[in-house]
Amino acid sequence: MSADEIRHLVSANLDTVGPVKGMNNHQGSAFTQNAEKMEIILRLCRERGLLFLDSCTTPQPVSVSLGTRLDFPVWRNDLFLDHKLTFRALLYRLADALHWANKQGYVVMIGHITHRKDLY
């Protein structure tokens, strides 16, 4: 896709969703490793006053370094809460999150909403 096509598609999607504070990449893709494409997204976020959270689902995301170059703050996921869907695993991940927060002063976590009764 061209830069104009990306901007148009993402802008249309944002307009459809309604007022939002930011966006993130939910699944790993080559897109978040492509500086040229990510620059389009980060510039669009800055223009719209949105934050960008990189889920860090790919081995080499460029968003944080690119955001630094563009003077645009990019958040990055520190850990996934629910990489294993058991109550015990969630407790361990929360403990990891507390450790991470104590180490760097904050933690960014991503989890999925689930309605599985076997977790409780």
Residue pairs with C-beta under 8 A, 6 or more apart in sequence:
1 9
3 40
6 37
6 40
6 41
7 40
7 44
10 41
10 44
11 44
14 20
14 23
14 48
14 50
20 50
21 50
21 51
22 45
22 50
22 51
22 52
22 53
23 41
23 45
23 50
23 51
23 52
23 53
24 52
24 53
24 54
24 55
24 77
24 110
25 31
25 32
25 54
25 55
25 57
26 55
26 57
27 55
27 57
28 55
28 57
28 58
29 57
29 58
30 58
31 37
31 38
32 38
32 54
32 57
32 58
32 61
32 62
32 63
33 58
33 59
33 60
33 61
33 62
34 62
35 62
35 66
38 62
38 63
38 66
39 66
39 70
41 52
42 52
42 63
42 66
42 67
42 70
42 72
42 74
43 70
43 72
44 50
45 51
45 52
45 72
46 70
46 72
51 73
51 74
51 75
52 63
52 67
52 72
52 74
52 75
53 74
53 75
53 76
53 77
53 108
53 110
54 61
54 63
54 64
54 74
54 75
54 76
54 77
55 77
55 110
56 76
56 77
61 76
63 74
63 76
64 74
64 76
66 74
67 73
67 74
68 74
75 108
76 108
77 108
77 109
77 110
78 97
78 100
78 107
78 108
78 109
79 93
79 96
79 97
79 100
79 107
79 109
79 110
80 93
80 109
80 110
80 111
81 90
81 93
81 94
81 97
81 109
81 110
81 111
82 89
82 90
82 93
82 111
82 112
82 114
83 89
83 93
85 114
85 116
85 119
86 119
87 119
87 120
90 119
93 109
97 107
97 109
98 107
100 107
101 107
